[in-house]
Amino acid sequence: MGIRIYKPTSAGRRNASVNTHEEVTKKSPERSLTKPLYKTGGRNHHGVITSRGRGGGAKRLYRMVDFDRRDRDGVEGKVVGIEYDPNRSCHIALIEYTDGVKRYIIAPNGLRDGQTVLSSRDAAVEPSVGNCMPLKFVPTGLEVHCVELIPGRGGQICRSAGSFARLTNREGDYATLVMPSGEVRRVHIDCRATIGQVGNPDHALRQLGKAGLTRHKGRRPITRGIAKSHHAHPLGGGSGRSKGNRPPCGPTGVLAKGGPTRNKKKHSTKMIIRRRVSSRYGVLK
């Protein structure tokens, strides 16, 4: 049971649920693979707030995750343990290779302690959960995650809990992937991907239940624009409550609800075969 619901002993507990993290087998992080994570509170080097609604939160150690794995080609690694990572929604797996090197990787669903994982540049690796290889050697129809967009850059997409992309076909130098959002895009066949779905799929089912847990995540309350003064927000001011006869926006006037936000001049736009589907506006252009 990944999500646990307690008896409503208080107002905060009534609507809250807890992720039990049953896959986690290692409680403390590997100190050699961690570094401090400093907080800015949303302020720049002048002390001016440039990102609203940030501040506080629990102190964290950053776990250095290996998204590339190219320098581990052909070296067999053993799973030492599955760990909780406060910096991401998924779990991470500590891998100890035969030469003594330890690395963190994104923990796929179904990976267990004692299993072995491999990374390879050719077809010598079996396409099993946790193995990393170029897309040109991955059988079509399989689920992959931690996919590269440019060869050598490291995994950039499908890294959150429960996400995966499905390899549908290959044509020439490009493979076609169906993303979790429904977007269909082409990726070069030399880009690497890890087999399987990202673990901790129950993450999206958890309900925080109270404002205090949001503060623990470093997110401060944000005042509605309609409740502000006219000089502080485009929707503010006026006698009484009014929407201002304009769509919702931020303090700088940027629209906040729906609509395309992608720059059409990006070079990777030609790689997109079908855009993701929006529930508000249909297929985005």
C-alpha positions in Angstrom: 0.0 0.0 0.0 1.8 3.1 -1.2 -0.7 5.7 0.2 -1.9 5.6 3.8 -4.9 7.5 5.1 -5.1 8.0 8.9 -8.1 8.7 11.1 -9.2 12.3 11.1 -7.7 13.1 14.6 -7.2 16.8 13.6 -8.3 19.2 10.9 -5.0 18.9 9.1 -5.0 15.1 9.3 -8.6 14.9 8.0 -7.8 15.6 4.4 -4.2 14.4 4.4 -2.6 11.2 3.2 1.0 9.9 3.5 3.2 8.2 1.0 4.7 5.2 2.9 7.7 4.9 0.4 7.7 1.1 0.6 10.3 0.8 -2.1 12.9 2.7 0.0 15.5 0.3 1.6 18.3 2.7 2.5 17.6 5.5 5.0 20.7 7.7 5.0 22.4 9.1 1.8 25.9 8.4 0.6 27.9 11.4 1.9 30.4 11.3 -0.9 27.5 11.9 -3.4 25.9 14.8 -1.6 26.6 18.6 -1.5 24.9 21.5 0.3 21.9 23.1 -1.3 21.7 26.8 -0.4 18.4 28.7 -0.4 17.8 32.2 -1.9 14.3 32.8 -0.8 13.6 33.9 -4.4 16.1 36.8 -4.1 18.9 37.8 -6.5 22.4 39.1 -5.5 20.9 42.5 -4.8 18.4 41.0 -2.3 15.5 41.9 -4.5 12.7 39.3 -4.9 12.7 38.0 -8.4 10.7 34.9 -7.9 7.6 35.3 -5.7 6.3 32.8 -3.2 9.6 31.2 -2.2 11.1 31.0 1.3 11.6 28.8 4.3 11.3 25.1 3.9 13.2 22.1 5.3 16.9 22.1 4.8 18.1 19.6 2.1 21.2 17.9 0.9 21.5 17.7 -2.9 22.1 14.2 -4.2 24.3 14.2 -7.3 22.5 11.9 -9.8 24.2 10.5 -12.8 22.0 11.2 -15.8 24.6 10.4 -18.4 26.3 7.0 -17.4 28.5 7.1 -20.5 31.7 6.7 -18.5 30.3 3.5 -16.9 29.8 1.7 -20.2 30.5 -2.0 -19.9 31.0 -1.9 -16.1 28.5 -3.9 -14.2 26.8 -2.2 -11.3 25.0 -3.6 -8.3 22.0 -1.9 -6.6 23.0 -1.2 -3.0 19.7 0.4 -2.0 16.7 2.5 -2.9 16.7 6.0 -1.3 14.3 8.8 -0.8 15.4 12.1 -2.5 13.8 15.3 -1.1 14.9 17.2 -4.3 12.7 15.2 -6.8 9.4 13.3 -6.8 11.0 9.9 -7.7 13.3 7.7 -5.7 17.0 7.2 -6.5 19.1 4.0 -6.5 22.6 3.8 -5.2 24.8 1.8 -7.6 28.1 0.3 -6.7 30.2 -0.8 -9.7 32.7 -3.6 -9.8 35.6 -1.1 -9.8 34.3 0.4 -6.5 32.8 3.6 -7.9 29.4 4.6 -6.5 26.7 6.6 -8.4 23.1 7.6 -8.0 20.6 6.9 -10.8 16.9 7.4 -11.1 15.2 4.3 -9.6 12.9 2.7 -12.2 9.8 0.8 -11.0 10.6 -2.8 -10.2 14.3 -2.3 -9.4 15.3 -4.1 -6.2 18.4 -4.5 -4.0 21.0 -6.8 -5.4 20.0 -6.5 -9.0 22.6 -5.5 -11.6 22.4 -2.7 -14.1 24.5 -2.0 -17.2 25.1 0.9 -19.5 26.4 0.2 -23.1 26.9 2.0 -26.4 26.0 -1.1 -28.4 23.5 -3.9 -28.4 25.5 -6.1 -26.0 23.1 -5.1 -23.1 19.8 -6.9 -22.6 16.9 -4.4 -22.6 15.9 -5.0 -19.0 14.8 -2.6 -16.3 17.5 -0.1 -15.3 19.8 -0.7 -18.3 20.9 2.3 -20.3 21.5 2.2 -24.1 21.0 4.2 -27.3 17.5 4.3 -28.7 18.6 2.5 -31.9 19.1 -0.7 -29.9 15.9 -0.4 -27.8 13.1 -2.7 -29.1 10.0 -0.8 -30.2 7.0 -0.7 -27.9 9.1 -0.6 -24.7 8.8 2.0 -22.0 11.8 4.2 -21.4 12.7 7.1 -19.1 15.6 9.6 -18.5 15.8 10.2 -22.3 18.4 12.4 -23.9 17.3 15.2 -26.3 20.8 15.7 -27.6 23.4 12.9 -27.6 25.9 13.3 -24.8 23.9 15.8 -22.8 22.4 13.3 -20.4 18.8 12.4 -19.6 16.5 15.4 -19.6 12.9 14.1 -20.1 10.7 11.6 -18.2 12.5 11.9 -14.9 9.6 12.5 -12.5 7.8 9.9 -10.5 5.7 7.4 -12.5 6.6 8.9 -15.9 7.7 7.1 -19.1 7.9 7.5 -22.8 7.0 4.8 -25.3 9.2 4.1 -28.3 6.9 3.5 -31.2 9.1 3.3 -34.3 12.4 4.3 -36.0 12.8 6.0 -39.3 16.3 6.8 -40.6 18.4 8.6 -37.9 15.4 9.3 -35.7 13.2 7.4 -33.3 9.6 8.4 -32.5 8.6 8.7 -28.8 5.2 9.3 -27.3 5.6 11.5 -24.2 3.5 11.4 -21.0 1.7 14.6 -22.1 0.6 13.0 -25.3 3.2 14.9 -27.4 4.8 12.8 -30.2 8.3 13.9 -31.0 11.4 12.6 -32.9 14.7 12.0 -31.0 18.0 11.0 -32.6 18.7 7.3 -32.4 22.1 8.0 -30.7 20.4 9.5 -27.7 20.4 7.2 -24.7 17.5 6.1 -22.6 17.0 3.9 -19.6 14.6 1.0 -19.8 11.4 1.0 -17.6 9.1 3.4 -15.9 10.2 5.8 -13.2 9.4 4.5 -9.7 7.2 5.9 -7.0 4.1 6.1 -9.1 1.9 6.8 -6.1 3.5 10.2 -5.6 0.7 12.0 -7.5 -2.0 10.4 -5.2 -0.8 12.0 -2.0 -2.8 14.9 -0.5 -0.8 17.3 1.7 -4.0 18.2 3.7 -2.7 21.4 5.4 -0.8 24.6 4.6 2.1 23.7 6.9 3.3 21.0 4.7 3.4 23.4 1.8 5.6 25.7 3.9 7.9 22.7 4.6 8.4 22.5 0.8 9.6 26.1 0.7 6.4 27.6 -0.8 5.0 30.7 0.8 1.4 31.9 0.5 0.6 34.0 -2.5 -2.0 36.8 -2.3 -4.7 36.9 -5.0 -4.2 39.7 -7.5 -7.8 40.8 -7.0 -7.2 41.5 -3.3 -4.2 43.8 -4.0 -4.0 47.5 -4.6 -4.3 48.9 -8.1 -0.6 49.8 -8.2 0.5 46.3 -7.1 -1.4 44.2 -9.6 -3.3 44.7 -12.8 -6.4 43.1 -11.3 -6.2 45.1 -8.0 -8.0 48.2 -6.8 -11.6 49.3 -7.3 -14.5 49.7 -4.9 -15.4 46.1 -4.0 -14.5 42.9 -5.6 -14.1 43.0 -9.4 -12.2 40.9 -11.9 -11.3 44.0 -13.9 -12.8 42.7 -17.2 -9.6 41.0 -18.2 -8.2 37.4 -18.0 -6.2 36.3 -15.0 -2.5 37.4 -15.1 0.5 38.0 -12.9 1.8 41.3 -11.4 3.6 42.0 -14.7 0.6 41.3 -16.9 1.7 37.9 -18.2 -1.4 35.7 -18.8 -1.8 32.9 -16.3 -4.4 30.6 -17.7 -3.8 28.4 -20.7 -2.5 29.4 -24.1 0.7 28.4 -25.9 4.0 29.4 -24.2 6.5 27.7 -26.5 8.8 29.7 -28.7 8.0 28.6 -32.2 11.5 29.7 -33.4 13.2 27.0 -31.3 15.3 24.6 -33.4 13.7 21.6 -31.8 10.2 22.6 -33.0 10.7 20.6 -36.2 11.2 17.5 -34.1 7.6 17.6 -32.7 5.2 15.6 -34.8 2.1 16.2 -32.7 1.8 18.7 -29.9 0.4 17.8 -26.5 -3.3 18.1 -25.9 -4.6 20.8 -23.6 -8.0 20.3 -21.9 -8.8 24.0 -22.3 -7.7 24.8 -25.8 -7.3 21.5 -27.6 -4.2 20.7 -29.5 -1.6 23.5 -28.9 -0.1 25.0 -32.0 
